[in-house]
Every structure is written in C-alpha cells, then in structure tokens.
Amino acid sequence: MPETPRFARVPVVVTALAVSAVLLAVSPRYGYHRDELYFRLLGEHPALGYFDTPPLTPMIARVSIGLFGDGVTSLRVLPALVAALVVVLTALLSRELGGGRTAQVLAAAGVATATMVLVAGHTLLTLSIDLPLWVAAALFCVRALRGDGRWWLAVGAVAGVATYNRQLVVLLLAAVGVGVLAAGPRDVLRDRRIWFGALLALALAAPNLVYQATHGWPQVQMAAALEADDGAENRVMFVPLQALLLGPVQAVLQVAGAVRLWREPRLRCLVLAYAVACALMLYSGGRADYVVGMLVLLFAAGCGPAERWMSGAGRTAEHPARRPSERTAGRARRPSERAAGQTAGQAGRPSGRAGRRALLGGFLAAGALVSAVVALPVVPPASLEGSPVAAMNEVARESVGWPEFAARVAAVVRDLPPADRARAVLLTENYGEAGVLARYARQYGLPAVYSGHNELYRYGPPPASARVAVVVTDAPVRYGRSFASCERRGRIDNGVGLSNEEQHLPILVCHDPAAPWDRLWPRFRHYS
C-alpha cells in the first residue's frame, strides 16, 4: 500500500470553519423546519425511543435549547459544526485514497458546497447526524479493507452509535458485507476483529433493538407507511437525484471515484456496496438521500484522479503515443534540438495545468453558487412561490410561515367565549403543526395540543373535560363525524403566498365529542 500523503490541515480546517460560519450566519432566516419543531417537542418527553425516530436527535434538540436558548439558531449550532466535521472527514477520505494536497482541498471545498451537506448543516434533521457517521464509517472501512483490521472495531463503534439516530446504518453494513462476499477481499472474514466489531455494534445497538421488540417493531410500520405515501415518487426520482444531491461537478467526480475504487481490488467491494444500497432503496421506495453518505465516499475517491488530471499526470500526459515516423524523427534529432523540445514541452505544461485548475475551479464555483441558492435561505420568503428553490427544496418550503400559523390559531382561541376556552384543546394533523403550537403556547396562552401523528398519538387522548377542540385539518369532514358540531372560524395564511403543506388549511372550532375521547382517539391515528 502506498504511503499516505500528508494531511492538508490548514486549508481543510479553514474550509470547515468557513462553512460553519456561513451556516450559522444564515440560520435565523426563514424559521423552523417542521422536523425541528417535532424534535423540540419530543425532546420535552425524554425516552429511549420514539415511534418514528430513535432518541438521539430529539435529545440533541433538548440539549441545544438548554445550552443556547429556545430559538431557531440554537437548534442549528450542532448541525453547522457537524457540517464542518463532514468536510474534514471527506478530506481525510481523499487522503486515505492517495489524494495529495490539491485533492484534499478539492474534497473539502466540494463537500462544503454540496447541496445536501448545506441542507443538513443548515437544519437539524436526522440526516444532519447521519451524514458524519456514515462518512466516518466509510473512512474506517477503507482503512480496515486495506489491511489494518483494528479499524473494524471503529466501524462497529460508529455503527452502534448511529443506530441511536437512524437504523439506516444497517443498510451500509449489509451492503458492504454483500460487496465483500461478491468481490472480496474475503480474507477480512478470517480476521477476528471484524467479528468483534460486529459484536460491538450489536452491543451498542441493543437498547434500540429492545425498544423495537417491546413496542411492536414500529420502524417496520413506519417504513410501510412511508413506502405507501412516497414510495412511487421516490423510485422515479432516485436515479436523477444521485447526480444532483451533491452537485453536478461532484457527480462527475463520483463516477471517477467509482472507477478508482474498482481498480483497487481490496476496495472494489465498496462500489458494489453502493450499487446494493441503491437497489435496496429502489425496492423499498426509500429516499435518494438515504445513500448520500456513500456518494460522499465516491466523490472523495474521485478527487485523487481529478488532482492528477489537473496536474497533467497520468499515462497519456506522461507518455504520449507517437507515430513511428515521429519516434524516428525524434531519434535523429541533434541533442540541442532535443533539449530545446524538452524545454518547450516543460514550458507548456504549467499553462495546461493552470487551465485545467481554472476550468474545474470555475465549474465548482458555479455549482457552489447554485447549491447555496437552492439549499440556504438566500431567496426572500416573498419570492419563493413559483421559484425553482421552492420546487426543489422541501426544507425551504416548509420553513416559512410557522409564527403566522401559531398566530392564526391563537386568534381563533382568543375569540372563544371564556367558558369554551377553559375546556378547549388543540388538535392538529401533523407533528410540525403540533410542534409549533407547543413552541408558542406560552406566548399566546394556548391550551394543550394533541395530534394522532406518529409518536404524538401516544401523548393522547385529551382529557375527558375537554369539550371544545380548535382543529387545524385538511379533512374537515372527518372531524364533523367526531363532534356534535364543527364550524370554520379561520384559515392558515403564511403571509407571503407560499404554497406549502399548511397554507390555507381551515381552522375549525368543534363542540362536544361524539363519544368519550379514549374511544374517539384511534380515529385520529396515522403514520407518515
């Protein structure tokens, strides 16, 4: 195995710090995303697990609020720092695969400006925590596959920790296992440390397995619900998004990275692992971003070939093919002519290198600009409607209008007669709506909020004393069958005309449940 190049510490760390600074600077714009509101709400109910998510991200939300205060930026401090970690890990991956200083800087800059990395660094999502764990696991796998079996223990440790965020890391391990069996190196299976790493992962993940087993395997139910809701669309978009999740320039280097890994027999299994993971996602209807960690691996692997291309190295550059007549003419030239030709060729190389660097740098800068506009809150909220950003970035679309949502519901509650207000509860269709009403409950003096969505179903039913419900719903007829009367009293308006999931939803005031709450409550349960 060739000697590992020196780590380009200064430019990589500067790039990492720069992306964190930018992410924190823009974090207050737009506002909460629905998932952040949900994690904030779940964090108020500490548990070993939740129906639709393991405990790590909700606990990060709780700790972030405790450390930095109850605000949007508070929740986004850790994602911004984690994005910096992804930058460093990607550069280390490039270095591990033979990338020199230029390749490492390219890897750092390319991942720092990648669309999904910016999205994950801007907003507290499960992806925000998954991404560095997957990239770290990929780095440790590369080291272990190349012969240092000690790193299998590190792979196991990272995988075990990752299960507290999402169980998707099992997909990575299974895909790598299939790749090893199909393409080698099978000798790693005789190394006891790989099995110790597997046992370590299992031991760390055991509380998650116990939670799943004792709660009816909710992750299986959630996977079925997500496949039913979005599986068909996910399958259609899966392949195109593989070229867009990081960016077009990064996609070209992903292809170069796959070729580079395939040419090294001990790492060939990682290319097959990516293919297996994609096949499993297509079969199950999973989202394209579920394998973004493996795209980062391919991109990092492609930075080494890109470095050699920029420097003019490689077989074609070093030993250009010449026709026989040219070779003969070359032998017949006098020494002074040969020296002059060599000098001229050497003089031409720097300009070629500079041109290639400028070309790749220009494309990367253009891609970075597009990624920033798409992934970050750059476009004013009032200009989002009808824009490509709103169409492409669900996170941006669903991060606008939440304070206005709470204010509209609060206005309806405020207009209730005092007797109705005293016995009222709030009902919502999804966890984002429930989360924002819980967030602004103290500010507006709102009653307790309930929802049948995912984990929130377990926090109900409302108390028997609740005879009035202020309901935000896209299905008024369903509530009309559950109460003696329901009347529309308002509607949601985010104030900028943006068509997102909450815009123009009706706000109902319903009186007198048609049955006791514990009998009605199962009607409101739904997963997505």
SETI-874994 format. One line per 4 residues: number of its first residue (from 1); for each residue z, y, x of C-alpha. Coordinates in pm, whole numbers, plus 32768, in hexadecimal, padded with zeros to 4 digits. Layout:
N
NUM = Z,Y,X; ...
***
This chain:
528
1 = 8000,8000,8000; 7F9D,8154,8095; 80A9,824B,80F5; 8117,832B,7FD9
5 = 80B2,8498,800E; 81B7,85A8,8028; 8232,8639,7EE3; 81A7,8795,7E9C
9 = 8300,880A,7E38; 82D5,8984,7E2E; 8199,89A7,7D5A; 8200,888D,7C71
13 = 835D,891A,7C33; 82D1,8A79,7C06; 81DC,89F3,7B03; 82F2,8939,7A51
17 = 83D3,8A6B,7A45; 82B2,8B45,79D1; 8260,8A67,78A7; 83CF,8A5D,7840
21 = 83E4,8BD8,7854; 82AD,8C03,777C; 8329,8B08,767B; 847C,8BB2,765E
25 = 83DA,8D0A,7649; 8306,8CAC,7519; 8405,8BC7,7473; 8487,8CC4,736E
29 = 832F,8D00,72D9; 82D0,8C5C,718C; 8421,8BB0,7159; 84AC,8A53,7124
33 = 83CE,8926,70F7; 8431,883D,6FDB; 849A,872C,70D2; 8585,881D,7182
37 = 8629,8874,7038; 8651,8701,6FF2; 86E6,86B2,7146; 87D2,87D8,7120
41 = 8846,874B,6FD1; 8868,85E7,7053; 892D,8669,717B; 8A37,86DE,7088
45 = 8A69,856E,702B; 8A94,84B7,717A; 8A38,8347,7165; 89C1,8226,723D
49 = 8874,8238,718B; 87B9,82C4,7063; 86C2,8227,6F76; 858F,82C6,7014
53 = 85FF,8320,7173; 86F0,82AE,7281; 8813,8398,72D1; 87A5,8446,7413
57 = 86D6,8569,7390; 87CB,85C7,7278; 88E5,85C0,7378; 881A,869E,7461
61 = 87F5,8793,7340; 896C,878D,7304; 89C3,87C0,7473; 88BD,88D4,7499
65 = 8951,8994,7375; 8AAC,8965,7404; 8A42,89EA,7557; 894A,8AFB,74FF
69 = 898F,8B59,7395; 88EC,8B09,7248; 878E,8B91,7278; 8626,8B2E,72B2
73 = 8628,8B6C,7428; 876C,8AA7,744E; 86BC,896B,73D8; 8599,89A9,74C3
77 = 8651,89D5,760E; 8652,8861,765E; 84E4,8825,75FA; 847C,8940,76E4
81 = 8545,88A7,7802; 84BF,874F,77B3; 835B,87D4,77C6; 83AB,8844,7929
85 = 8426,86E5,7974; 82DE,8654,78F3; 8223,873A,79E2; 82ED,86BC,7B0C
89 = 82D1,854E,7AA5; 8159,856A,7A7A; 8134,8600,7BD5; 820A,84E4,7C5F
93 = 8127,83EA,7BAF; 7FF7,8487,7C51; 80A5,847B,7DA3; 8107,830E,7D71
97 = 7F99,82BF,7D32; 7F2A,8362,7E77; 7EF4,84C5,7E02; 7F25,85CC,7F0B
101 = 7F9C,8730,7EE0; 7E69,87A1,7E1B; 7E7B,8673,7D33; 7FEC,86AB,7CF1
105 = 7FB8,881A,7CA4; 7E95,87BF,7BC1; 7F6E,86BC,7B10; 8085,87B8,7AE0
109 = 7F9F,88CC,7A64; 7ED6,87E3,7987; 8002,874E,78D5; 80B5,889F,78BE
113 = 7F8F,8925,77F6; 7F48,87E8,772E; 7F4B,881D,75B7; 8044,8710,7554
117 = 812C,8760,7675; 813A,88CA,7602; 817A,885D,749B; 8290,8772,750B
121 = 8325,887C,75ED; 831E,8989,74E4; 83C4,88C8,73C8; 84E0,87CC,73B4
125 = 8427,8691,734C; 8461,8524,739A; 8329,8544,7470; 83DD,864A,7541
129 = 84D3,8543,75BB; 83E5,841C,75B8; 82E6,84B9,76A0; 83B7,84D6,77DE
133 = 844B,837E,77A5; 82F1,82E0,7789; 8270,8399,78BA; 83A6,8333,7982
137 = 8378,81C9,7913; 820A,81D8,797F; 826C,8261,7AD5; 836E,814E,7B07
141 = 8276,8044,7A90; 8178,80B5,7B93; 827C,8098,7CA7; 82EF,7F43,7C2E
145 = 818F,7EB8,7C02; 813A,7F20,7D64; 824A,7E40,7DEA; 8398,7EF2,7DDE
149 = 8448,7E1C,7CDB; 8580,7EF6,7CDB; 84CB,7FE4,7BF1; 84C5,7EE2,7AD9
153 = 8635,7F34,7AA6; 85D8,80A4,7A82; 84CA,8048,7986; 85CD,7F84,78BF
157 = 86C8,80A1,78C8; 85C9,81A3,7850; 854A,80BB,7740; 86A8,8077,76C2
161 = 86FB,81EA,76B0; 85AC,8233,7606; 8607,8152,74DF; 870D,8254,747A
165 = 85F1,8347,743B; 84DB,8267,73B5; 8493,80F5,73C6; 832F,813C,7437
169 = 838A,80EF,759F; 8379,7F80,7539; 8204,7FBB,750C; 81E8,802C,7677
173 = 82A6,7F00,76FE; 81E7,7E08,7627; 8098,7EA0,7689; 80ED,7E94,77FE
177 = 815F,7D2B,77D3; 8014,7CCA,7733; 7F5B,7D80,7848; 801A,7CC4,7958
181 = 7FD7,7B74,78B3; 7E65,7BC2,7889; 7E15,7C6F,79D4; 7F40,7C3F,7AB7
185 = 7FF3,7C69,7B96; 809B,7B32,7B0B; 8174,7B0C,7C3E; 8259,7C1A,7BAE
189 = 82C1,7B1C,7AA5; 8365,7A50,7BBA; 8438,7B78,7C25; 8593,7B53,7B8A
193 = 85BA,7CCC,7B81; 84B6,7CF0,7A6F; 858A,7C11,7991; 86C7,7CC9,79F1
197 = 8614,7E08,798A; 85BA,7D6A,783C; 8724,7D02,7807; 879B,7E5F,7860
201 = 86AC,7EF6,7760; 8724,7E01,765A; 8892,7E46,76A5; 8861,7FBE,768C
205 = 8797,7F9B,754C; 888A,7EA6,74AA; 893F,7FAA,73CF; 87EE,800F,733F
209 = 879A,7EA6,72F4; 88EB,7E74,724F; 88B5,7FAA,717B; 875D,7F34,710D
213 = 87D7,7DD4,70BC; 8904,7E4E,6FF5; 883C,7F4F,6F30; 871A,7E77,6EBC
217 = 862A,7ED0,6FD8; 85D9,802D,6F5B; 84E1,8068,7075; 8402,7F5A,6FDE
221 = 8416,8004,6E8B; 83C7,8155,6F26; 829D,80C8,6FE2; 8212,8037,6E9D
225 = 8245,8183,6DE9; 819B,824A,6EFE; 8077,8156,6F09; 804B,8176,6D90
229 = 8058,82F4,6D9E; 7F8D,8344,6ED5; 7F06,81FE,6F65; 7D9C,822C,6EF9
233 = 7D86,8391,6F7B; 7E35,8332,70BE; 7D36,8222,7100; 7C11,830F,70CA
237 = 7CA0,8417,71B4; 7D36,8331,72BA; 7C0F,8311,73AB; 7B9D,8480,73A1
241 = 7D01,84F4,73DD; 7D1B,8425,7519; 7C2C,8524,75B2; 7CDE,8652,751F
245 = 7E54,8613,7530; 7E6D,868D,7696; 7D2B,8754,76A6; 7BB8,8720,76F1
249 = 7BD7,874C,786B; 7D03,8665,7872; 7C39,856A,77A6; 7B2F,855A,78B5
253 = 7C3C,8515,79B6; 7CD4,840E,78CF; 7B8D,834E,78EF; 7B8F,837C,7A69
257 = 7CF9,8308,7A6C; 7CA7,81CB,79AB; 7B96,817B,7AA8; 7C7F,81C1,7BCA
261 = 7D92,80DF,7B3D; 7C98,7FCB,7AF2; 7C24,7FCA,7C5B; 7D82,7F7B,7CD7
265 = 7DC2,7E10,7C70; 7F3B,7E37,7C56; 7F18,7F5E,7B67; 7DF5,7EDC,7A99
269 = 7EEB,7E64,7993; 7F41,7FCE,793A; 7DDE,800D,78C0; 7DF6,7ED9,77E6
273 = 7F4D,7F4C,7771; 7EB6,8091,76F3; 7DA4,7FD0,763D; 7EA4,7EE4,75A1
277 = 7F80,8005,7531; 7E55,80B1,7490; 7DEF,7F70,73E0; 7F4D,7F43,7354
281 = 7F55,80AB,72DC; 7E05,8089,7232; 7E74,7F47,7189; 7FBC,7FD8,710E
285 = 7F32,812F,70B2; 8010,81E3,71AE; 7FD0,8345,7223; 7EFC,8391,7355
289 = 8018,844B,7401; 80E8,830C,740B; 802F,82AD,754C; 8023,8407,75E9
293 = 810F,8397,76FE; 8006,829E,7773; 7EFF,83B0,776A; 7FD9,8474,785D
297 = 7FD9,8343,7944; 7E5C,832C,793B; 7E3E,84A2,7976; 7F2A,8496,7AA0
301 = 7E63,8373,7B31; 7D23,843D,7B0B; 7DA3,8565,7BD4; 7D7C,84AA,7D1E
305 = 7C05,8469,7CE8; 7BE2,85D2,7C76; 7C83,8646,7DBA; 7B8E,8579,7E86
309 = 7A6C,85FE,7DB7; 7AD9,8765,7DF1; 7AF6,872A,7F67; 799F,8687,7F7B
313 = 7A38,8540,7FF4; 79C3,83EA,7F8A; 78AB,8302,7FEE; 7794,83DF,7F6D
317 = 7816,8518,8015; 7879,8477,815D; 774E,8391,8189; 7623,8414,80C9
321 = 7509,831A,80AE; 73D1,8377,8170; 7273,82EF,816C; 7203,8229,82A0
325 = 7122,8342,8311; 7247,8431,8306; 731D,8344,83D2; 7209,8322,84D6
329 = 71D9,8496,84E2; 734B,84BE,8512; 734B,83D0,863B; 7222,8487,86D6
333 = 72C6,85DB,86C8; 7347,8673,8807; 74C2,8690,8833; 74B4,8808,8802
337 = 7401,87DB,86B5; 74FB,86D7,8641; 761B,87BD,869A; 7578,88DB,85DF
341 = 7545,87FE,84AE; 76AD,8789,84B4; 7726,88EF,84CE; 764E,8958,83A9
345 = 76CA,8833,82D6; 7833,8880,8323; 77FA,89ED,82CF; 776E,8987,817C
349 = 7893,88AF,8119; 799C,89BC,80DE; 78BF,8A75,7FE6; 787F,892D,7F31
353 = 79F1,88E4,7F25; 7A3C,8A43,7EAD; 7934,8A25,7D9E; 79BF,88DD,7D1F
357 = 7B21,8963,7D20; 7AB1,8A98,7C66; 79EF,89C9,7B69; 7B11,88E1,7B1A
361 = 7C0B,89FE,7B22; 7B37,8ACA,7A33; 7B16,89AD,793B; 7C8B,8967,7952
365 = 7CDF,8AD7,791B; 7BFB,8AE7,77EC; 7C9B,89AC,7762; 7DF5,8A3C,77A3
369 = 7D9E,8B6F,76D8; 7D26,8A9D,75B4; 7E58,89BC,75CA; 7F42,8AE9,75CA
373 = 7E9E,8B7C,7495; 7EA2,8A2F,73DC; 7FFB,89B5,7447; 80CD,8AF1,7463
377 = 8121,8C01,7364; 801A,8CF2,73E6; 7F55,8D3A,72A8; 8016,8E23,71BB
381 = 8098,8D68,7087; 7FCD,8E47,6F9F; 7E8E,8DDA,7053; 7ECD,8C63,704D
385 = 7E37,8C1B,6EF9; 7CD9,8B90,6F22; 7CF1,8B90,709D; 7CA7,8A62,717B
389 = 7E10,8A71,71F3; 7E98,8A2F,7095; 7DA0,8913,706A; 7DEC,886B,71B7
393 = 7F5F,88AB,71EA; 8046,882B,70DA; 8173,88A6,719D; 80F8,8A0E,718B
397 = 809C,89F1,701D; 81EC,8964,6FB9; 82B7,8A5D,7088; 8268,8B8A,6FAF
401 = 831E,8BFE,6E78; 846B,8B4A,6E82; 854B,8C80,6E65; 8474,8CF0,6D3F
405 = 849C,8B94,6CA7; 8616,8BB2,6CB1; 860B,8D15,6C2A; 8536,8CAE,6AFF
409 = 861F,8B91,6AA3; 874D,8C72,6AD6; 86B9,8D6F,69E2; 86A1,8C65,68D4
413 = 8807,8BF4,6916; 887F,8D5B,690B; 87E2,8D8C,67B2; 88A0,8C66,671C
417 = 89BE,8CB6,662F; 8B0D,8C96,66E4; 8B68,8B5B,6620; 8A21,8AB0,6683
421 = 8A40,8B22,67EB; 8B99,8A83,6805; 8B14,892C,67A6; 89BF,893B,6852
425 = 8927,8874,696F; 87DE,8896,6A2A; 86D8,8780,6A2B; 85AD,8772,6B16
429 = 848B,8687,6B51; 8493,8679,6CCD; 857F,8697,6DF1; 84F2,87E1,6E6F
433 = 8541,8889,6D23; 869C,87F1,6D1D; 86D1,8857,6E86; 8677,89C4,6E54
437 = 8755,89E6,6D20; 8875,894F,6DE4; 8829,8A3D,6F05; 883B,8B75,6E28
441 = 8942,8AF6,6D33; 8A59,8BD1,6DBF; 897F,8D07,6DD3; 8916,8CEE,6C66
445 = 8A45,8C3D,6BD2; 8973,8B13,6B67; 89FD,89D9,6AC1; 89E4,8883,6B67
449 = 8887,87FD,6BA6; 8812,8697,6B65; 86CD,85DF,6BA0; 8652,847B,6B74
453 = 8578,8493,6CAC; 85B7,8395,6DC3; 871C,83A7,6E4F; 8782,84BB,6D5D
457 = 877E,83C5,6C3D; 88BD,8331,6CCE; 8970,8480,6CAF; 8952,8477,6B35
461 = 8975,8461,6A13; 89F6,85B5,69A6; 8B53,85BB,690B; 8B7E,8573,6799
465 = 8BEA,86DC,6762; 8A8D,8757,67BC; 89E1,87A6,6670; 88DE,889C,66F2
469 = 87DA,885D,6800; 8700,8961,68A9; 85D4,888F,690F; 84B6,88D0,6A01
473 = 83AA,87CE,69B9; 8238,8785,69AC; 8271,8691,688B; 8318,8754,676C
477 = 82CA,8642,666E; 83AC,8549,6721; 84D4,8632,6707; 8484,8680,659E
481 = 84C8,8510,6551; 8613,8516,660C; 86B5,8640,655F; 86E1,86BA,63FD
485 = 861A,87F2,6454; 8565,888E,657B; 84DD,89ED,6591; 840D,8A8F,66A1
489 = 84C2,8BBE,6730; 83FE,8C11,686A; 831A,8B94,697A; 8312,8B84,6AF4
493 = 824B,8C8D,6BAF; 8251,8CA7,6D2A; 81D8,8E0D,6D1A; 80A5,8DDF,6DF8
497 = 7FCB,8D0B,6D12; 7FD5,8BDB,6DF7; 7F80,8A94,6D4B; 808B,89A4,6DC3
501 = 814F,8896,6D10; 8246,8987,6C70; 8162,8AA2,6C06; 8162,8AE0,6A8C
505 = 824E,89C2,6A39; 82FD,8A03,68ED; 8474,8A3E,68DB; 850D,899F,67A6
509 = 865F,89C4,6702; 86BB,887E,6657; 87E7,8845,6570; 88AC,870F,6515
513 = 8843,85D1,65CC; 87BA,84CA,64DD; 88A5,83C1,6570; 89C7,83B6,6667
517 = 895B,8424,67C1; 8997,82D1,6862; 8899,823A,6770; 879E,8354,6796
521 = 87B0,836C,690E; 86CC,8241,6963; 85B1,82F6,68AD; 85AF,83FE,69BA
525 = 85A2,8317,6AE7; 8464,831F,6BB9; 83FB,82E8,6D24; 82F9,839C,6DF6
***
